[in-house]
Amino acid sequence: MSDTERSGSAVDDDLSLPKATVQKLINEMMPDDVVCAKDTRDLLIDCCVEFIHLIASEANEICEKETKKTIAGEHILASLQALGFEDYVTDVDDVYKEHKKQQKQDRDKKSTRLENTGISEEELLRQQELLFAASRQKFEANQQ
């Protein structure tokens, strides 16, 4: 059986996880005296990709039933529940809440960056125009 037959289609070959990152995770999780073969790592990657595909497919079905066009975190949680992975729901929900909290902090930080400069928007635009003009002059000088 070829790799294409085993994985389903040639398009699925594009769906994978970074081997170096997975190897690093394996090395961190395993005792120092245990070595993981490359075939084992590749099998683990295939299993992870299949698991992600399973969860995403179920979440997509849930999303479609709700006539939504975007899969949200709640759909992932519901798909875990529907597929019998109830033991993971609490941990995944905790990580999801932490992720949303971090995203909000990042958005807040970006929105206050302009306010924290102490420079008016008009002055920033003037400085930008000066930088563009200087860049244009430098470019034109190099063209001659």
VMD Tcl script that builds the backbone (N, CA, C; Angstrom):
set m [mol new atoms 432]
animate dup $m
set s [atomselect $m all]
$s set {name element resname resid chain x y z} {
  {N N MET 1 A 0.849 -1.170 0.000}
  {CA C MET 1 A 0.000 0.000 0.000}
  {C C MET 1 A 0.895 1.234 0.000}
  {N N SER 2 A 0.635 2.176 -0.913}
  {CA C SER 2 A 1.456 3.378 -1.004}
  {C C SER 2 A 1.056 4.369 0.079}
  {N N ASP 3 A 1.913 5.383 0.265}
  {CA C ASP 3 A 1.607 6.415 1.255}
  {C C ASP 3 A 0.329 7.149 0.897}
  {N N THR 4 A 0.119 7.375 -0.406}
  {CA C THR 4 A -1.073 8.084 -0.851}
  {C C THR 4 A -2.321 7.283 -0.538}
  {N N GLU 5 A -2.274 5.968 -0.736}
  {CA C GLU 5 A -3.429 5.127 -0.450}
  {C C GLU 5 A -3.712 5.098 1.048}
  {N N ARG 6 A -2.668 5.058 1.853}
  {CA C ARG 6 A -2.838 4.982 3.297}
  {C C ARG 6 A -3.412 6.276 3.856}
  {N N SER 7 A -2.941 7.413 3.366}
  {CA C SER 7 A -3.376 8.684 3.936}
  {C C SER 7 A -4.674 9.187 3.332}
  {N N GLY 8 A -5.122 8.588 2.251}
  {CA C GLY 8 A -6.412 8.976 1.701}
  {C C GLY 8 A -6.292 9.680 0.372}
  {N N SER 9 A -5.472 10.711 0.281}
  {CA C SER 9 A -5.288 11.405 -0.986}
  {C C SER 9 A -3.993 12.182 -0.948}
  {N N ALA 10 A -3.578 12.608 -2.136}
  {CA C ALA 10 A -2.337 13.361 -2.231}
  {C C ALA 10 A -2.462 14.711 -1.523}
  {N N VAL 11 A -3.662 15.272 -1.485}
  {CA C VAL 11 A -3.877 16.553 -0.819}
  {C C VAL 11 A -3.583 16.435 0.673}
  {N N ASP 12 A -3.919 15.296 1.285}
  {CA C ASP 12 A -3.682 15.095 2.713}
  {C C ASP 12 A -2.203 15.121 3.061}
  {N N ASP 13 A -1.336 14.851 2.083}
  {CA C ASP 13 A 0.095 14.872 2.356}
  {C C ASP 13 A 0.559 16.261 2.763}
  {N N ASP 14 A -0.176 17.296 2.330}
  {CA C ASP 14 A 0.172 18.660 2.701}
  {C C ASP 14 A -0.189 18.963 4.144}
  {N N LEU 15 A -1.083 18.167 4.717}
  {CA C LEU 15 A -1.525 18.388 6.084}
  {C C LEU 15 A -0.646 17.584 7.025}
  {N N SER 16 A 0.170 18.282 7.774}
  {CA C SER 16 A 1.060 17.588 8.692}
  {C C SER 16 A 1.436 18.539 9.812}
  {N N LEU 17 A 2.261 18.039 10.692}
  {CA C LEU 17 A 2.816 18.844 11.765}
  {C C LEU 17 A 4.325 18.921 11.548}
  {N N PRO 18 A 4.968 19.974 11.983}
  {CA C PRO 18 A 6.417 20.093 11.787}
  {C C PRO 18 A 7.162 18.975 12.518}
  {N N LYS 19 A 7.932 18.209 11.765}
  {CA C LYS 19 A 8.634 17.058 12.346}
  {C C LYS 19 A 9.595 17.463 13.452}
  {N N ALA 20 A 10.305 18.560 13.251}
  {CA C ALA 20 A 11.280 18.990 14.258}
  {C C ALA 20 A 10.582 19.363 15.569}
  {N N THR 21 A 9.438 20.013 15.456}
  {CA C THR 21 A 8.696 20.412 16.656}
  {C C THR 21 A 8.167 19.186 17.391}
  {N N VAL 22 A 7.627 18.234 16.637}
  {CA C VAL 22 A 7.120 17.004 17.255}
  {C C VAL 22 A 8.271 16.239 17.903}
  {N N GLN 23 A 9.418 16.180 17.231}
  {CA C GLN 23 A 10.573 15.484 17.799}
  {C C GLN 23 A 11.007 16.153 19.100}
  {N N LYS 24 A 10.963 17.479 19.128}
  {CA C LYS 24 A 11.331 18.212 20.343}
  {C C LYS 24 A 10.358 17.881 21.478}
  {N N LEU 25 A 9.059 17.838 21.165}
  {CA C LEU 25 A 8.065 17.478 22.173}
  {C C LEU 25 A 8.284 16.057 22.684}
  {N N ILE 26 A 8.560 15.153 21.765}
  {CA C ILE 26 A 8.813 13.760 22.158}
  {C C ILE 26 A 10.019 13.697 23.097}
  {N N ASN 27 A 11.090 14.376 22.727}
  {CA C ASN 27 A 12.309 14.365 23.540}
  {C C ASN 27 A 12.055 14.940 24.934}
  {N N GLU 28 A 11.217 15.962 25.023}
  {CA C GLU 28 A 10.905 16.563 26.319}
  {C C GLU 28 A 10.052 15.643 27.185}
  {N N MET 29 A 9.184 14.853 26.542}
  {CA C MET 29 A 8.251 14.001 27.275}
  {C C MET 29 A 8.854 12.656 27.689}
  {N N MET 30 A 9.794 12.174 26.915}
  {CA C MET 30 A 10.349 10.840 27.152}
  {C C MET 30 A 11.536 10.907 28.108}
  {N N PRO 31 A 11.754 9.843 28.867}
  {CA C PRO 31 A 12.957 9.789 29.712}
  {C C PRO 31 A 14.220 9.847 28.844}
  {N N ASP 32 A 15.309 10.293 29.427}
  {CA C ASP 32 A 16.546 10.464 28.671}
  {C C ASP 32 A 17.057 9.173 28.045}
  {N N ASP 33 A 16.764 8.033 28.676}
  {CA C ASP 33 A 17.297 6.774 28.172}
  {C C ASP 33 A 16.396 6.123 27.116}
  {N N VAL 34 A 15.340 6.808 26.693}
  {CA C VAL 34 A 14.428 6.265 25.683}
  {C C VAL 34 A 14.580 7.063 24.400}
  {N N VAL 35 A 14.748 6.341 23.288}
  {CA C VAL 35 A 14.891 6.963 21.979}
  {C C VAL 35 A 13.656 6.631 21.152}
  {N N CYS 36 A 13.186 7.589 20.397}
  {CA C CYS 36 A 12.005 7.403 19.555}
  {C C CYS 36 A 12.463 7.307 18.106}
  {N N ALA 37 A 12.104 6.227 17.428}
  {CA C ALA 37 A 12.475 6.044 16.027}
  {C C ALA 37 A 11.720 7.030 15.147}
  {N N LYS 38 A 12.288 7.360 13.998}
  {CA C LYS 38 A 11.647 8.293 13.076}
  {C C LYS 38 A 10.298 7.767 12.596}
  {N N ASP 39 A 10.211 6.457 12.368}
  {CA C ASP 39 A 8.933 5.870 11.949}
  {C C ASP 39 A 7.868 6.059 13.027}
  {N N THR 40 A 8.271 5.948 14.277}
  {CA C THR 40 A 7.342 6.138 15.386}
  {C C THR 40 A 6.882 7.583 15.447}
  {N N ARG 41 A 7.832 8.505 15.267}
  {CA C ARG 41 A 7.488 9.933 15.246}
  {C C ARG 41 A 6.509 10.220 14.107}
  {N N ASP 42 A 6.775 9.665 12.919}
  {CA C ASP 42 A 5.902 9.887 11.768}
  {C C ASP 42 A 4.506 9.303 12.007}
  {N N LEU 43 A 4.437 8.158 12.660}
  {CA C LEU 43 A 3.153 7.559 12.991}
  {C C LEU 43 A 2.397 8.434 13.987}
  {N N LEU 44 A 3.107 8.965 14.961}
  {CA C LEU 44 A 2.495 9.859 15.941}
  {C C LEU 44 A 1.941 11.107 15.245}
  {N N ILE 45 A 2.697 11.656 14.310}
  {CA C ILE 45 A 2.241 12.816 13.544}
  {C C ILE 45 A 0.977 12.466 12.768}
  {N N ASP 46 A 0.965 11.306 12.115}
  {CA C ASP 46 A -0.220 10.871 11.364}
  {C C ASP 46 A -1.437 10.743 12.282}
  {N N CYS 47 A -1.221 10.186 13.469}
  {CA C CYS 47 A -2.326 10.043 14.428}
  {C C CYS 47 A -2.845 11.407 14.874}
  {N N CYS 48 A -1.946 12.332 15.134}
  {CA C CYS 48 A -2.350 13.673 15.552}
  {C C CYS 48 A -3.131 14.385 14.454}
  {N N VAL 49 A -2.655 14.277 13.227}
  {CA C VAL 49 A -3.348 14.901 12.097}
  {C C VAL 49 A -4.737 14.290 11.933}
  {N N GLU 50 A -4.835 12.983 12.066}
  {CA C GLU 50 A -6.137 12.311 11.952}
  {C C GLU 50 A -7.075 12.752 13.074}
  {N N PHE 51 A -6.563 12.888 14.283}
  {CA C PHE 51 A -7.368 13.349 15.412}
  {C C PHE 51 A -7.882 14.765 15.168}
  {N N ILE 52 A -7.001 15.634 14.706}
  {CA C ILE 52 A -7.392 17.016 14.414}
  {C C ILE 52 A -8.459 17.041 13.317}
  {N N HIS 53 A -8.274 16.218 12.295}
  {CA C HIS 53 A -9.247 16.145 11.210}
  {C C HIS 53 A -10.602 15.665 11.730}
  {N N LEU 54 A -10.598 14.668 12.581}
  {CA C LEU 54 A -11.829 14.134 13.164}
  {C C LEU 54 A -12.566 15.212 13.958}
  {N N ILE 55 A -11.854 15.911 14.821}
  {CA C ILE 55 A -12.453 16.955 15.648}
  {C C ILE 55 A -12.966 18.095 14.759}
  {N N ALA 56 A -12.162 18.493 13.779}
  {CA C ALA 56 A -12.560 19.595 12.900}
  {C C ALA 56 A -13.790 19.225 12.069}
  {N N SER 57 A -13.856 17.985 11.595}
  {CA C SER 57 A -15.010 17.551 10.810}
  {C C SER 57 A -16.278 17.567 11.650}
  {N N GLU 58 A -16.192 17.061 12.857}
  {CA C GLU 58 A -17.356 17.061 13.753}
  {C C GLU 58 A -17.754 18.491 14.110}
  {N N ALA 59 A -16.770 19.340 14.375}
  {CA C ALA 59 A -17.059 20.740 14.696}
  {C C ALA 59 A -17.723 21.435 13.505}
  {N N ASN 60 A -17.279 21.095 12.310}
  {CA C ASN 60 A -17.885 21.670 11.106}
  {C C ASN 60 A -19.349 21.252 10.978}
  {N N GLU 61 A -19.633 19.986 11.258}
  {CA C GLU 61 A -21.022 19.510 11.202}
  {C C GLU 61 A -21.890 20.248 12.229}
  {N N ILE 62 A -21.365 20.410 13.435}
  {CA C ILE 62 A -22.094 21.133 14.487}
  {C C ILE 62 A -22.327 22.576 14.040}
  {N N CYS 63 A -21.305 23.167 13.459}
  {CA C CYS 63 A -21.385 24.539 12.980}
  {C C CYS 63 A -22.467 24.672 11.902}
  {N N GLU 64 A -22.499 23.728 10.972}
  {CA C GLU 64 A -23.499 23.758 9.905}
  {C C GLU 64 A -24.909 23.587 10.457}
  {N N LYS 65 A -25.075 22.724 11.460}
  {CA C LYS 65 A -26.392 22.540 12.080}
  {C C LYS 65 A -26.893 23.838 12.701}
  {N N GLU 66 A -25.972 24.650 13.192}
  {CA C GLU 66 A -26.321 25.928 13.797}
  {C C GLU 66 A -26.373 27.051 12.753}
  {N N THR 67 A -26.222 26.669 11.480}
  {CA C THR 67 A -26.168 27.609 10.347}
  {C C THR 67 A -25.130 28.708 10.558}
  {N N LYS 68 A -24.019 28.332 11.108}
  {CA C LYS 68 A -22.887 29.245 11.267}
  {C C LYS 68 A -21.893 28.966 10.149}
  {N N LYS 69 A -21.093 29.953 9.807}
  {CA C LYS 69 A -20.111 29.788 8.747}
  {C C LYS 69 A -18.692 29.671 9.283}
  {N N THR 70 A -18.514 29.975 10.555}
  {CA C THR 70 A -17.186 29.938 11.150}
  {C C THR 70 A -17.187 29.006 12.357}
  {N N ILE 71 A -16.212 28.108 12.370}
  {CA C ILE 71 A -16.074 27.208 13.515}
  {C C ILE 71 A -15.486 28.009 14.674}
  {N N ALA 72 A -16.163 27.963 15.808}
  {CA C ALA 72 A -15.711 28.672 17.002}
  {C C ALA 72 A -15.223 27.664 18.038}
  {N N GLY 73 A -14.610 28.175 19.067}
  {CA C GLY 73 A -14.106 27.320 20.146}
  {C C GLY 73 A -15.195 26.460 20.756}
  {N N GLU 74 A -16.383 27.026 20.854}
  {CA C GLU 74 A -17.514 26.273 21.412}
  {C C GLU 74 A -17.852 25.053 20.562}
  {N N HIS 75 A -17.665 25.177 19.250}
  {CA C HIS 75 A -17.920 24.045 18.353}
  {C C HIS 75 A -16.898 22.926 18.578}
  {N N ILE 76 A -15.665 23.315 18.846}
  {CA C ILE 76 A -14.622 22.322 19.134}
  {C C ILE 76 A -14.960 21.591 20.430}
  {N N LEU 77 A -15.361 22.349 21.446}
  {CA C LEU 77 A -15.733 21.727 22.722}
  {C C LEU 77 A -16.912 20.771 22.537}
  {N N ALA 78 A -17.900 21.195 21.764}
  {CA C ALA 78 A -19.066 20.343 21.517}
  {C C ALA 78 A -18.672 19.096 20.723}
  {N N SER 79 A -17.718 19.233 19.794}
  {CA C SER 79 A -17.292 18.067 19.012}
  {C C SER 79 A -16.535 17.068 19.886}
  {N N LEU 80 A -15.729 17.556 20.816}
  {CA C LEU 80 A -15.048 16.653 21.750}
  {C C LEU 80 A -16.076 15.863 22.558}
  {N N GLN 81 A -17.098 16.559 23.023}
  {CA C GLN 81 A -18.167 15.923 23.808}
  {C C GLN 81 A -18.894 14.882 22.957}
  {N N ALA 82 A -19.237 15.267 21.727}
  {CA C ALA 82 A -20.012 14.382 20.854}
  {C C ALA 82 A -19.231 13.135 20.456}
  {N N LEU 83 A -17.917 13.265 20.361}
  {CA C LEU 83 A -17.087 12.135 19.933}
  {C C LEU 83 A -16.615 11.258 21.095}
  {N N GLY 84 A -17.041 11.593 22.305}
  {CA C GLY 84 A -16.700 10.754 23.444}
  {C C GLY 84 A -15.407 11.129 24.147}
  {N N PHE 85 A -14.917 12.338 23.917}
  {CA C PHE 85 A -13.696 12.796 24.574}
  {C C PHE 85 A -14.032 13.746 25.724}
  {N N GLU 86 A -15.036 13.370 26.515}
  {CA C GLU 86 A -15.502 14.221 27.607}
  {C C GLU 86 A -14.393 14.557 28.599}
  {N N ASP 87 A -13.463 13.619 28.775}
  {CA C ASP 87 A -12.384 13.830 29.745}
  {C C ASP 87 A -11.494 15.022 29.375}
  {N N TYR 88 A -11.493 15.398 28.107}
  {CA C TYR 88 A -10.634 16.493 27.649}
  {C C TYR 88 A -11.328 17.847 27.664}
  {N N VAL 89 A -12.647 17.852 27.759}
  {CA C VAL 89 A -13.410 19.088 27.591}
  {C C VAL 89 A -12.996 20.149 28.611}
  {N N THR 90 A -12.858 19.783 29.868}
  {CA C THR 90 A -12.511 20.763 30.905}
  {C C THR 90 A -11.151 21.391 30.645}
  {N N ASP 91 A -10.152 20.562 30.340}
  {CA C ASP 91 A -8.808 21.093 30.077}
  {C C ASP 91 A -8.784 21.962 28.823}
  {N N VAL 92 A -9.457 21.508 27.777}
  {CA C VAL 92 A -9.492 22.284 26.532}
  {C C VAL 92 A -10.223 23.605 26.770}
  {N N ASP 93 A -11.299 23.575 27.529}
  {CA C ASP 93 A -12.044 24.795 27.835}
  {C C ASP 93 A -11.175 25.773 28.629}
  {N N ASP 94 A -10.405 25.277 29.572}
  {CA C ASP 94 A -9.496 26.140 30.340}
  {C C ASP 94 A -8.477 26.817 29.426}
  {N N VAL 95 A -7.892 26.033 28.521}
  {CA C VAL 95 A -6.905 26.579 27.588}
  {C C VAL 95 A -7.573 27.594 26.660}
  {N N TYR 96 A -8.793 27.283 26.219}
  {CA C TYR 96 A -9.534 28.186 25.337}
  {C C TYR 96 A -9.813 29.516 26.030}
  {N N LYS 97 A -10.232 29.473 27.292}
  {CA C LYS 97 A -10.492 30.705 28.043}
  {C C LYS 97 A -9.213 31.519 28.217}
  {N N GLU 98 A -8.122 30.840 28.501}
  {CA C GLU 98 A -6.834 31.525 28.649}
  {C C GLU 98 A -6.412 32.171 27.327}
  {N N HIS 99 A -6.648 31.470 26.237}
  {CA C HIS 99 A -6.316 31.991 24.906}
  {C C HIS 99 A -7.131 33.257 24.612}
  {N N LYS 100 A -8.446 33.222 24.907}
  {CA C LYS 100 A -9.294 34.393 24.683}
  {C C LYS 100 A -8.835 35.569 25.538}
  {N N LYS 101 A -8.442 35.277 26.765}
  {CA C LYS 101 A -7.954 36.319 27.667}
  {C C LYS 101 A -6.676 36.954 27.105}
  {N N GLN 102 A -5.773 36.117 26.609}
  {CA C GLN 102 A -4.514 36.603 26.041}
  {C C GLN 102 A -4.771 37.432 24.785}
  {N N GLN 103 A -5.707 36.989 23.944}
  {CA C GLN 103 A -6.046 37.748 22.741}
  {C C GLN 103 A -6.579 39.129 23.108}
  {N N LYS 104 A -7.413 39.196 24.129}
  {CA C LYS 104 A -7.971 40.480 24.564}
  {C C LYS 104 A -6.859 41.394 25.062}
  {N N GLN 105 A -5.922 40.842 25.821}
  {CA C GLN 105 A -4.805 41.645 26.316}
  {C C GLN 105 A -3.960 42.165 25.153}
  {N N ASP 106 A -3.730 41.308 24.155}
  {CA C ASP 106 A -2.948 41.727 22.984}
  {C C ASP 106 A -3.661 42.836 22.217}
  {N N ARG 107 A -4.989 42.705 22.056}
  {CA C ARG 107 A -5.766 43.747 21.364}
  {C C ARG 107 A -5.710 45.058 22.136}
  {N N ASP 108 A -5.862 44.970 23.441}
  {CA C ASP 108 A -5.824 46.174 24.276}
  {C C ASP 108 A -4.462 46.844 24.192}
  {N N LYS 109 A -3.408 46.051 24.179}
  {CA C LYS 109 A -2.053 46.589 24.100}
  {C C LYS 109 A -1.851 47.311 22.771}
  {N N LYS 110 A -2.340 46.715 21.683}
  {CA C LYS 110 A -2.188 47.340 20.366}
  {C C LYS 110 A -2.993 48.625 20.267}
  {N N SER 111 A -4.194 48.642 20.830}
  {CA C SER 111 A -5.044 49.824 20.722}
  {C C SER 111 A -4.495 50.986 21.534}
  {N N THR 112 A -3.753 50.716 22.584}
  {CA C THR 112 A -3.207 51.799 23.406}
  {C C THR 112 A -1.810 52.222 22.946}
  {N N ARG 113 A -1.225 51.520 21.995}
  {CA C ARG 113 A 0.128 51.857 21.545}
  {C C ARG 113 A 0.159 53.277 20.990}
  {N N LEU 114 A -0.808 53.634 20.137}
  {CA C LEU 114 A -0.872 54.972 19.565}
  {C C LEU 114 A -1.066 56.018 20.651}
  {N N GLU 115 A -1.929 55.710 21.598}
  {CA C GLU 115 A -2.198 56.661 22.680}
  {C C GLU 115 A -0.969 56.866 23.567}
  {N N ASN 116 A -0.152 55.833 23.719}
  {CA C ASN 116 A 1.008 55.913 24.609}
  {C C ASN 116 A 2.190 56.642 23.987}
  {N N THR 117 A 2.156 56.915 22.680}
  {CA C THR 117 A 3.294 57.597 22.054}
  {C C THR 117 A 3.379 59.052 22.485}
  {N N GLY 118 A 2.235 59.644 22.835}
  {CA C GLY 118 A 2.243 61.058 23.223}
  {C C GLY 118 A 2.307 61.977 22.021}
  {N N ILE 119 A 2.199 61.417 20.818}
  {CA C ILE 119 A 2.249 62.202 19.585}
  {C C ILE 119 A 0.870 62.152 18.944}
  {N N SER 120 A 0.434 63.295 18.443}
  {CA C SER 120 A -0.886 63.338 17.812}
  {C C SER 120 A -0.869 62.535 16.508}
  {N N GLU 121 A -2.049 62.145 16.080}
  {CA C GLU 121 A -2.165 61.376 14.835}
  {C C GLU 121 A -1.691 62.219 13.646}
  {N N GLU 122 A -1.980 63.516 13.684}
  {CA C GLU 122 A -1.541 64.404 12.601}
  {C C GLU 122 A -0.020 64.455 12.517}
  {N N GLU 123 A 0.633 64.530 13.678}
  {CA C GLU 123 A 2.096 64.566 13.702}
  {C C GLU 123 A 2.684 63.249 13.203}
  {N N LEU 124 A 2.073 62.140 13.573}
  {CA C LEU 124 A 2.542 60.842 13.086}
  {C C LEU 124 A 2.402 60.748 11.568}
  {N N LEU 125 A 1.290 61.240 11.025}
  {CA C LEU 125 A 1.100 61.244 9.568}
  {C C LEU 125 A 2.140 62.129 8.882}
  {N N ARG 126 A 2.447 63.288 9.482}
  {CA C ARG 126 A 3.469 64.178 8.923}
  {C C ARG 126 A 4.834 63.488 8.905}
  {N N GLN 127 A 5.170 62.808 9.999}
  {CA C GLN 127 A 6.442 62.081 10.065}
  {C C GLN 127 A 6.490 60.968 9.027}
  {N N GLN 128 A 5.370 60.297 8.844}
  {CA C GLN 128 A 5.301 59.227 7.848}
  {C C GLN 128 A 5.542 59.786 6.449}
  {N N GLU 129 A 4.913 60.902 6.133}
  {CA C GLU 129 A 5.105 61.524 4.824}
  {C C GLU 129 A 6.563 61.914 4.608}
  {N N LEU 130 A 7.215 62.435 5.657}
  {CA C LEU 130 A 8.632 62.783 5.554}
  {C C LEU 130 A 9.484 61.542 5.280}
  {N N LEU 131 A 9.170 60.444 5.940}
  {CA C LEU 131 A 9.899 59.197 5.710}
  {C C LEU 131 A 9.691 58.689 4.287}
  {N N PHE 132 A 8.455 58.775 3.801}
  {CA C PHE 132 A 8.173 58.366 2.418}
  {C C PHE 132 A 8.959 59.225 1.427}
  {N N ALA 133 A 8.969 60.542 1.657}
  {CA C ALA 133 A 9.683 61.452 0.760}
  {C C ALA 133 A 11.182 61.140 0.752}
  {N N ALA 134 A 11.746 60.903 1.928}
  {CA C ALA 134 A 13.180 60.580 2.018}
  {C C ALA 134 A 13.474 59.257 1.309}
  {N N SER 135 A 12.603 58.319 1.482}
  {CA C SER 135 A 12.779 57.023 0.831}
  {C C SER 135 A 12.678 57.155 -0.683}
  {N N ARG 136 A 11.731 57.961 -1.139}
  {CA C ARG 136 A 11.540 58.197 -2.576}
  {C C ARG 136 A 12.794 58.834 -3.170}
  {N N GLN 137 A 13.357 59.838 -2.492}
  {CA C GLN 137 A 14.564 60.506 -2.962}
  {C C GLN 137 A 15.733 59.537 -3.046}
  {N N LYS 138 A 15.872 58.696 -2.038}
  {CA C LYS 138 A 16.958 57.712 -2.005}
  {C C LYS 138 A 16.799 56.710 -3.146}
  {N N PHE 139 A 15.585 56.272 -3.388}
  {CA C PHE 139 A 15.307 55.328 -4.458}
  {C C PHE 139 A 15.615 55.946 -5.822}
  {N N GLU 140 A 15.162 57.187 -6.038}
  {CA C GLU 140 A 15.391 57.870 -7.300}
  {C C GLU 140 A 16.884 58.117 -7.524}
  {N N ALA 141 A 17.628 58.425 -6.458}
  {CA C ALA 141 A 19.068 58.643 -6.575}
  {C C ALA 141 A 19.780 57.352 -6.982}
  {N N ASN 142 A 19.302 56.218 -6.489}
  {CA C ASN 142 A 19.906 54.939 -6.849}
  {C C ASN 142 A 19.566 54.518 -8.269}
  {N N GLN 143 A 18.453 55.022 -8.815}
  {CA C GLN 143 A 18.033 54.674 -10.179}
  {C C GLN 143 A 18.875 55.382 -11.220}
  {N N GLN 144 A 19.516 56.509 -10.867}
  {CA C GLN 144 A 20.306 57.288 -11.825}
  {C C GLN 144 A 21.691 56.797 -11.978}
}
mol reanalyze $m
mol bondsrecalc $m
mol representation Tube
mol addrep $m
